[in-house]
Amino acid sequence: MKSDTIAAIATALSNAGIGIIRISGKDSIAIADQIFKTKSGKKVSDMESHTVHYGHIVDDGNVIDEVMLLVMKAPRSYTMEDSVEIDCHGGIIVTKKVLETVIRHGARPAEPGEFTKRAFLNGRIDLSQAEAVIDIIHAKNELSLKNSMRQLRGNVLTKIKDIRNNVLLDVAFIEAALDDPEHISLEGFNEKLSANVSTNLKSLNHLLESADNGRMIKEGIQTVILGKPNAGKSSLMNLLVGEDRAIVTDIAGTTRDTLEETIQLNGISLNVIDTAGIRQTEDVVEKIGVEKAKKTASEADLIIYVVDASVPLDDNDYGIIEFIQDKKAIVLLNKSDLTSVIDDVTIKELTKKEVIRISAKENTGIETMEKVITSMFFKGDIAFNDEIYITSIRHKAALAEAIKSLEQVSESIMMGMPEDFYSIDLMNSYEVLGTIIGESVDEDLVNTIFKEFCMGK
């Protein structure tokens, strides 16, 4: 690991109230001593850790800026190295000037994510916690932020370490028994191992099953609004977004292409796509829009089927009803402010989906729709429970491979295979799980992960 001293601007480079320059490494305090001057003349090296001091950044006798300086001595810092933060005025020129002064006196520019990378390499956080840092920065909604904070506190680390410890105990017992069969017997061990593997598989499968919810928490629920022309899809879209994003007219087929917006719903994100009305048409452009709508809907996490309750169902509706049979969907009986010719029971029997009466025009029924969508995807109060949701594709792949290895152990036990066969698959699951928390991971993967970070983090 590099032991030199790094520096970077940790705030957005723009005109703002404050700009922060971070310095970390063995020479950070010595560099600060050269450029930070207080009225009393006190040196940074003489200052106590975790204290804040007022002074000026000075270079070649010229005052660069009036600043506050924070001293954090190893190991009680984010990187577990001696660290200094300089809070200067937030102008672009002055922030750059302070950084240039720091670099001129011995630091080098930090690479993206290098501060967090050092925190990982120095043992302050594991790899899953490091990845949670970038998820916090990129959080698109409240639940994504809360889930990332749980991972940063070590929820994933704790769960994976517990499973790995269980696996390692079984491996250790097998190896010890094979090395010393006179004193350690494997008689009856298969039943115990089978129970242990079953318990570990249950825990891993539970984590893996959370990955779809985790993806939706992190990236949002891909939601498609579907319906025949003039059902009120675009009006619903505008209502959800809070502005007139979709064109609304009385002319059927106004929407020819998809329109996408992200909205916040009870702390989660809905990536809502308004589509062309589904109907049989000879219009070439509209026909392309209908096919695109169907393709988009086939890939969605959720379909919102909007029905005009003021007109009877027709062949277009029945085609949509057939399309959504095996998909996660809700039905909105729109235009409930008008005389309804479709009753809730009939449409529920046909679709086998939750039916909600709304009026996009009068803004009624939307709150009920929000509650139904939340309950469809997340059981209980997701914002405050202790459930772990896997949000990383890398973690998901590792869990799947670990499960496969443990299932192989179960199969070997059933087939009466020799005990050393168990050890091979048990150790593979142990090592694969180690990649999640960074205990069994190559340097290239670590570098790839931290390249995704912003500068100064």
Secondary structure by P-SEA (a helix, b strand, c coil): cccbbbbbbccccccccbbbbbbbccaaaaaaaaccccccccccccccccbbbbbbbcccccccccbbbbbbcccccccccbbbbbbccccaaaaaaaaaaaaaacccccccaaaaaaaaaaccccaaaaaaaaaaaacccaaaaaaaaaaaacaaaaaaaaaaaaaaaaaaaaaaaaaccccccccaaaaaaaaaaaaaaaaaaaaaaaaaaaaaaacccbbbbbbccccaaaaaaaaaacccccccccccccccbbbbbbbbccccccbbbbbccccccccaaaaaaaaaaaaaaaaccccbbbbcccccccaaaaaaaaaacccccccccccccccccccaaaaaaacccbbbbbbcccccaaaaaaaaaaaaccccccccccbbbbccaaaaaaaaaaaaaaaaaaaaaaacccaaaaaaaaaaaaaaaaaaacccccaaaaaaaaccccccc
